[in-house]
Amino acid sequence: MESSKVIVIFDVDGTINQTEVYAVKAYRKALEEVGKTGFSDKEFIERIGAPFEQDVRYFFGENQSEQVEIFKTLIQKYWIDGMKESAKTFEGIHQMLEELKEKGYKLAICSNASKWELDVILRKLEVNDYFDVIQGVTEKNNKKYSLEELLLREKPELAVMVGDRSYDKEAARYNQIPFVGCKYGYGKPEELSDCKYSVETALELSRIIDEIISARGGAD
């Protein structure tokens, strides 16, 4: 198959973006301002990449009071402010993306973030020009449906999903495409323990993508 008919789809937080550099501070500051304390840095890091409504339930339970609405406003402000100030990629991301583009693969983003937030973060990380397709969260608020929408629209001959959390793995499984687990990200070890393909660093991704494509007939 032609390499241009292959699309490699990336999660952002924990896969491209080293989100913890600003997310931990944003979570803590927003929660403290609404009187929620006692959470550890580890807990905040484990929230990275989850759908936002799951975050709300984790921190507040089923409580949907005014306190929750204030938190939603604050976390968006502190998250975006932190992102603009200090966001950075994981080591090797630019080199890896350059290698994939040189091989002719189409690159895409599929994230639980909004399209607007993705535009901001990808520009800040200076990786926006590598990506041909940007898919943000849809009204269904589940990555498996966002990925489904992307695939139905793009109609690639082969697609590969790359991510660091169980949400990414489940989205790939639902859409019946190969998945590569990024163990350098924010998922717990058990989230990626059953992955056929996984990497310890971003620089391994290009080789793994080639391996997957070769196993399915190769790219011209």
Short mmCIF file of the C-alpha atoms (twelve columns), coordinates in Angstrom:
data_MODEL
# 
_entry.id   MODEL 
# 
loop_
_atom_site.group_PDB 
_atom_site.id 
_atom_site.type_symbol 
_atom_site.label_atom_id 
_atom_site.label_alt_id 
_atom_site.label_comp_id 
_atom_site.label_asym_id 
_atom_site.label_seq_id 
_atom_site.Cartn_x 
_atom_site.Cartn_y 
_atom_site.Cartn_z 
_atom_site.pdbx_PDB_model_num 
ATOM 1   C CA . MET A 1   0.000   0.000  0.000  1 
ATOM 2   C CA . GLU A 2   1.092   3.600  -0.537 1 
ATOM 3   C CA . SER A 3   2.557   5.211  2.581  1 
ATOM 4   C CA . SER A 4   0.196   8.172  2.057  1 
ATOM 5   C CA . LYS A 5   -2.721  5.748  2.593  1 
ATOM 6   C CA . VAL A 6   -1.415  4.979  6.102  1 
ATOM 7   C CA . ILE A 7   -2.506  7.276  8.941  1 
ATOM 8   C CA . VAL A 8   -0.752  7.326  12.304 1 
ATOM 9   C CA . ILE A 9   -3.037  8.799  14.958 1 
ATOM 10  C CA . PHE A 10  -1.644  10.282 18.167 1 
ATOM 11  C CA . ASP A 11  -3.093  11.057 21.542 1 
ATOM 12  C CA . VAL A 12  -1.650  14.332 22.926 1 
ATOM 13  C CA . ASP A 13  -1.395  14.374 26.741 1 
ATOM 14  C CA . GLY A 14  1.177   11.812 27.866 1 
ATOM 15  C CA . THR A 15  2.067   10.889 24.304 1 
ATOM 16  C CA . ILE A 16  3.312   14.138 22.763 1 
ATOM 17  C CA . ASN A 17  2.749   16.682 25.517 1 
ATOM 18  C CA . GLN A 18  4.567   16.403 28.874 1 
ATOM 19  C CA . THR A 19  1.395   17.685 30.499 1 
ATOM 20  C CA . GLU A 20  2.376   17.239 34.122 1 
ATOM 21  C CA . VAL A 21  4.690   20.266 34.006 1 
ATOM 22  C CA . TYR A 22  1.625   22.504 34.323 1 
ATOM 23  C CA . ALA A 23  -1.331  20.173 34.984 1 
ATOM 24  C CA . VAL A 24  -0.440  19.253 38.574 1 
ATOM 25  C CA . LYS A 25  -0.225  22.909 39.570 1 
ATOM 26  C CA . ALA A 26  -3.473  23.731 37.727 1 
ATOM 27  C CA . TYR A 27  -5.425  20.909 39.385 1 
ATOM 28  C CA . ARG A 28  -4.132  21.782 42.851 1 
ATOM 29  C CA . LYS A 29  -4.732  25.514 42.559 1 
ATOM 30  C CA . ALA A 30  -8.269  25.165 41.168 1 
ATOM 31  C CA . LEU A 31  -9.281  22.573 43.758 1 
ATOM 32  C CA . GLU A 32  -7.832  24.497 46.679 1 
ATOM 33  C CA . GLU A 33  -9.789  27.583 45.650 1 
ATOM 34  C CA . VAL A 34  -13.043 25.627 45.996 1 
ATOM 35  C CA . GLY A 35  -11.979 24.047 49.278 1 
ATOM 36  C CA . LYS A 36  -10.876 20.637 47.998 1 
ATOM 37  C CA . THR A 37  -7.520  19.563 49.433 1 
ATOM 38  C CA . GLY A 38  -5.619  16.377 50.270 1 
ATOM 39  C CA . PHE A 39  -4.921  15.110 46.760 1 
ATOM 40  C CA . SER A 40  -1.396  13.977 45.872 1 
ATOM 41  C CA . ASP A 41  0.685   14.851 42.812 1 
ATOM 42  C CA . LYS A 42  0.427   11.170 41.826 1 
ATOM 43  C CA . GLU A 43  -3.365  11.381 41.798 1 
ATOM 44  C CA . PHE A 44  -3.268  14.455 39.589 1 
ATOM 45  C CA . ILE A 45  -0.853  12.810 37.154 1 
ATOM 46  C CA . GLU A 46  -3.100  9.753  36.920 1 
ATOM 47  C CA . ARG A 47  -5.989  12.022 35.855 1 
ATOM 48  C CA . ILE A 48  -4.099  13.310 32.809 1 
ATOM 49  C CA . GLY A 49  -5.718  12.085 29.613 1 
ATOM 50  C CA . ALA A 50  -9.040  11.109 31.197 1 
ATOM 51  C CA . PRO A 51  -12.300 12.643 29.942 1 
ATOM 52  C CA . PHE A 52  -12.967 15.808 31.929 1 
ATOM 53  C CA . GLU A 53  -16.301 14.617 33.305 1 
ATOM 54  C CA . GLN A 54  -14.458 11.665 34.872 1 
ATOM 55  C CA . ASP A 55  -12.142 14.166 36.571 1 
ATOM 56  C CA . VAL A 56  -15.150 15.957 38.028 1 
ATOM 57  C CA . ARG A 57  -16.587 12.731 39.419 1 
ATOM 58  C CA . TYR A 58  -13.184 11.739 40.834 1 
ATOM 59  C CA . PHE A 59  -12.764 14.994 42.760 1 
ATOM 60  C CA . PHE A 60  -16.399 15.756 43.644 1 
ATOM 61  C CA . GLY A 61  -18.308 12.467 43.412 1 
ATOM 62  C CA . GLU A 62  -21.828 12.950 42.089 1 
ATOM 63  C CA . ASN A 63  -22.016 16.436 43.591 1 
ATOM 64  C CA . GLN A 64  -22.989 18.920 40.872 1 
ATOM 65  C CA . SER A 65  -23.102 22.039 43.050 1 
ATOM 66  C CA . GLU A 66  -21.988 25.584 42.323 1 
ATOM 67  C CA . GLN A 67  -18.594 24.500 43.692 1 
ATOM 68  C CA . VAL A 68  -18.182 22.201 40.672 1 
ATOM 69  C CA . GLU A 69  -19.071 24.952 38.207 1 
ATOM 70  C CA . ILE A 70  -16.496 27.262 39.797 1 
ATOM 71  C CA . PHE A 71  -13.886 24.493 39.571 1 
ATOM 72  C CA . LYS A 72  -14.621 23.991 35.864 1 
ATOM 73  C CA . THR A 73  -13.994 27.687 35.205 1 
ATOM 74  C CA . LEU A 74  -10.827 27.795 37.314 1 
ATOM 75  C CA . ILE A 75  -9.233  24.627 35.939 1 
ATOM 76  C CA . GLN A 76  -9.703  25.837 32.377 1 
ATOM 77  C CA . LYS A 77  -8.039  29.154 33.205 1 
ATOM 78  C CA . TYR A 78  -5.089  27.685 35.119 1 
ATOM 79  C CA . TRP A 79  -4.661  24.858 32.609 1 
ATOM 80  C CA . ILE A 80  -4.511  27.200 29.613 1 
ATOM 81  C CA . ASP A 81  -2.295  29.724 31.428 1 
ATOM 82  C CA . GLY A 82  0.121   26.973 32.438 1 
ATOM 83  C CA . MET A 83  0.078   25.467 28.974 1 
ATOM 84  C CA . LYS A 84  0.950   28.762 27.314 1 
ATOM 85  C CA . GLU A 85  3.750   29.386 29.805 1 
ATOM 86  C CA . SER A 86  5.517   26.041 30.207 1 
ATOM 87  C CA . ALA A 87  4.217   23.259 27.929 1 
ATOM 88  C CA . LYS A 88  6.877   21.040 26.362 1 
ATOM 89  C CA . THR A 89  7.098   17.784 24.458 1 
ATOM 90  C CA . PHE A 90  8.598   14.529 25.646 1 
ATOM 91  C CA . GLU A 91  12.173  13.936 24.537 1 
ATOM 92  C CA . GLY A 92  12.517  12.796 20.928 1 
ATOM 93  C CA . ILE A 93  9.033   13.830 19.754 1 
ATOM 94  C CA . HIS A 94  10.143  16.227 17.016 1 
ATOM 95  C CA . GLN A 95  12.681  13.785 15.614 1 
ATOM 96  C CA . MET A 96  10.144  10.947 15.630 1 
ATOM 97  C CA . LEU A 97  7.470   13.020 13.861 1 
ATOM 98  C CA . GLU A 98  10.031  14.172 11.296 1 
ATOM 99  C CA . GLU A 99  10.976  10.551 10.572 1 
ATOM 100 C CA . LEU A 100 7.345   9.529  10.053 1 
ATOM 101 C CA . LYS A 101 6.670   12.480 7.740  1 
ATOM 102 C CA . GLU A 102 9.779   11.695 5.707  1 
ATOM 103 C CA . LYS A 103 8.424   8.175  5.179  1 
ATOM 104 C CA . GLY A 104 5.252   9.658  3.737  1 
ATOM 105 C CA . TYR A 105 2.789   8.652  6.452  1 
ATOM 106 C CA . LYS A 106 -0.212  10.823 7.159  1 
ATOM 107 C CA . LEU A 107 -0.268  12.024 10.771 1 
ATOM 108 C CA . ALA A 108 -3.306  12.839 12.877 1 
ATOM 109 C CA . ILE A 109 -4.337  13.852 16.383 1 
ATOM 110 C CA . CYS A 110 -7.247  12.293 18.278 1 
ATOM 111 C CA . SER A 111 -7.706  13.722 21.759 1 
ATOM 112 C CA . ASN A 112 -10.232 14.214 24.551 1 
ATOM 113 C CA . ALA A 113 -9.437  17.941 24.389 1 
ATOM 114 C CA . SER A 114 -11.450 20.497 22.423 1 
ATOM 115 C CA . LYS A 115 -10.341 21.534 18.929 1 
ATOM 116 C CA . TRP A 116 -9.588  25.023 20.249 1 
ATOM 117 C CA . GLU A 117 -7.348  23.709 23.049 1 
ATOM 118 C CA . LEU A 118 -5.571  21.384 20.619 1 
ATOM 119 C CA . ASP A 119 -4.790  24.274 18.284 1 
ATOM 120 C CA . VAL A 120 -3.253  26.192 21.199 1 
ATOM 121 C CA . ILE A 121 -1.148  23.335 22.569 1 
ATOM 122 C CA . LEU A 122 0.115   22.060 19.220 1 
ATOM 123 C CA . ARG A 123 1.289   25.545 18.276 1 
ATOM 124 C CA . LYS A 124 2.953   25.991 21.670 1 
ATOM 125 C CA . LEU A 125 4.766   22.655 21.274 1 
ATOM 126 C CA . GLU A 126 5.737   23.627 17.709 1 
ATOM 127 C CA . VAL A 127 4.389   20.376 16.261 1 
ATOM 128 C CA . ASN A 128 1.210   21.631 14.526 1 
ATOM 129 C CA . ASP A 129 2.775   21.569 11.057 1 
ATOM 130 C CA . TYR A 130 3.418   17.815 11.284 1 
ATOM 131 C CA . PHE A 131 -0.272  16.928 11.506 1 
ATOM 132 C CA . ASP A 132 -2.670  16.624 8.592  1 
ATOM 133 C CA . VAL A 133 -5.789  15.929 10.692 1 
ATOM 134 C CA . ILE A 134 -6.863  17.248 14.105 1 
ATOM 135 C CA . GLN A 135 -9.762  15.449 15.814 1 
ATOM 136 C CA . GLY A 136 -10.973 16.865 19.107 1 
ATOM 137 C CA . VAL A 137 -13.569 15.442 21.449 1 
ATOM 138 C CA . THR A 138 -17.077 15.032 20.017 1 
ATOM 139 C CA . GLU A 139 -20.478 15.479 21.642 1 
ATOM 140 C CA . LYS A 140 -20.393 11.812 22.698 1 
ATOM 141 C CA . ASN A 141 -17.391 12.683 24.929 1 
ATOM 142 C CA . ASN A 142 -15.635 9.364  24.348 1 
ATOM 143 C CA . LYS A 143 -12.413 8.856  22.410 1 
ATOM 144 C CA . LYS A 144 -13.613 5.674  20.711 1 
ATOM 145 C CA . TYR A 145 -16.345 7.669  18.950 1 
ATOM 146 C CA . SER A 146 -13.988 10.554 18.143 1 
ATOM 147 C CA . LEU A 147 -11.602 8.053  16.555 1 
ATOM 148 C CA . GLU A 148 -14.485 6.422  14.695 1 
ATOM 149 C CA . GLU A 149 -15.482 9.798  13.244 1 
ATOM 150 C CA . LEU A 150 -11.904 10.477 12.131 1 
ATOM 151 C CA . LEU A 151 -11.592 7.092  10.404 1 
ATOM 152 C CA . LEU A 152 -14.953 7.376  8.660  1 
ATOM 153 C CA . ARG A 153 -13.966 10.775 7.314  1 
ATOM 154 C CA . GLU A 154 -10.382 9.947  6.252  1 
ATOM 155 C CA . LYS A 155 -10.920 6.338  5.042  1 
ATOM 156 C CA . PRO A 156 -7.266  5.218  5.297  1 
ATOM 157 C CA . GLU A 157 -6.129  1.796  4.049  1 
ATOM 158 C CA . LEU A 158 -4.414  1.320  7.412  1 
ATOM 159 C CA . ALA A 159 -4.539  3.302  10.652 1 
ATOM 160 C CA . VAL A 160 -2.493  2.955  13.835 1 
ATOM 161 C CA . MET A 161 -3.416  4.561  17.173 1 
ATOM 162 C CA . VAL A 162 -0.600  5.742  19.478 1 
ATOM 163 C CA . GLY A 163 -1.307  6.636  23.115 1 
ATOM 164 C CA . ASP A 164 -0.432  6.195  26.775 1 
ATOM 165 C CA . ARG A 165 -3.743  5.417  28.500 1 
ATOM 166 C CA . SER A 166 -6.382  2.701  28.524 1 
ATOM 167 C CA . TYR A 167 -8.766  5.188  26.841 1 
ATOM 168 C CA . ASP A 168 -6.507  5.197  23.778 1 
ATOM 169 C CA . LYS A 169 -6.178  1.404  23.776 1 
ATOM 170 C CA . GLU A 170 -9.933  0.944  24.086 1 
ATOM 171 C CA . ALA A 171 -10.574 3.411  21.248 1 
ATOM 172 C CA . ALA A 172 -8.217  1.468  18.976 1 
ATOM 173 C CA . ARG A 173 -9.811  -1.844 19.950 1 
ATOM 174 C CA . TYR A 174 -13.332 -0.522 19.341 1 
ATOM 175 C CA . ASN A 175 -12.301 0.663  15.868 1 
ATOM 176 C CA . GLN A 176 -10.308 -2.521 15.157 1 
ATOM 177 C CA . ILE A 177 -6.984  -0.866 14.419 1 
ATOM 178 C CA . PRO A 178 -3.497  -1.599 15.829 1 
ATOM 179 C CA . PHE A 179 -2.425  0.239  18.974 1 
ATOM 180 C CA . VAL A 180 1.006   1.267  20.246 1 
ATOM 181 C CA . GLY A 181 1.260   1.916  23.991 1 
ATOM 182 C CA . CYS A 182 3.619   4.672  25.124 1 
ATOM 183 C CA . LYS A 183 5.024   3.515  28.443 1 
ATOM 184 C CA . TYR A 184 6.808   6.835  29.004 1 
ATOM 185 C CA . GLY A 185 3.420   8.540  29.480 1 
ATOM 186 C CA . TYR A 186 0.910   8.716  32.341 1 
ATOM 187 C CA . GLY A 187 -0.837  5.360  32.233 1 
ATOM 188 C CA . LYS A 188 -0.444  2.900  35.089 1 
ATOM 189 C CA . PRO A 189 1.657   -0.145 34.107 1 
ATOM 190 C CA . GLU A 190 -1.397  -2.408 34.062 1 
ATOM 191 C CA . GLU A 191 -3.127  -0.170 31.505 1 
ATOM 192 C CA . LEU A 192 -0.626  -1.171 28.817 1 
ATOM 193 C CA . SER A 193 0.489   -4.573 30.119 1 
ATOM 194 C CA . ASP A 194 -1.401  -6.500 27.424 1 
ATOM 195 C CA . CYS A 195 -0.293  -4.399 24.459 1 
ATOM 196 C CA . LYS A 196 1.165   -6.273 21.505 1 
ATOM 197 C CA . TYR A 197 3.129   -3.140 20.584 1 
ATOM 198 C CA . SER A 198 4.637   -0.701 23.079 1 
ATOM 199 C CA . VAL A 199 7.576   1.692  23.393 1 
ATOM 200 C CA . GLU A 200 9.659   3.025  26.267 1 
ATOM 201 C CA . THR A 201 10.673  6.206  24.417 1 
ATOM 202 C CA . ALA A 202 9.248   8.322  21.609 1 
ATOM 203 C CA . LEU A 203 12.250  7.585  19.396 1 
ATOM 204 C CA . GLU A 204 11.193  3.919  19.166 1 
ATOM 205 C CA . LEU A 205 7.860   4.776  17.541 1 
ATOM 206 C CA . SER A 206 9.031   5.109  13.937 1 
ATOM 207 C CA . ARG A 207 10.490  1.590  13.961 1 
ATOM 208 C CA . ILE A 208 7.368   0.114  15.586 1 
ATOM 209 C CA . ILE A 209 5.074   1.796  13.050 1 
ATOM 210 C CA . ASP A 210 7.197   0.338  10.234 1 
ATOM 211 C CA . GLU A 211 6.948   -3.093 11.890 1 
ATOM 212 C CA . ILE A 212 3.145   -2.915 12.081 1 
ATOM 213 C CA . ILE A 213 2.829   -1.804 8.482  1 
ATOM 214 C CA . SER A 214 5.250   -4.481 7.266  1 
ATOM 215 C CA . ALA A 215 3.188   -7.157 9.016  1 
ATOM 216 C CA . ARG A 216 0.156   -5.951 7.028  1 
ATOM 217 C CA . GLY A 217 1.752   -5.987 3.618  1 
ATOM 218 C CA . GLY A 218 4.153   -3.059 3.807  1 
ATOM 219 C CA . ALA A 219 4.043   0.463  2.421  1 
ATOM 220 C CA . ASP A 220 5.314   1.456  -1.006 1 
# 
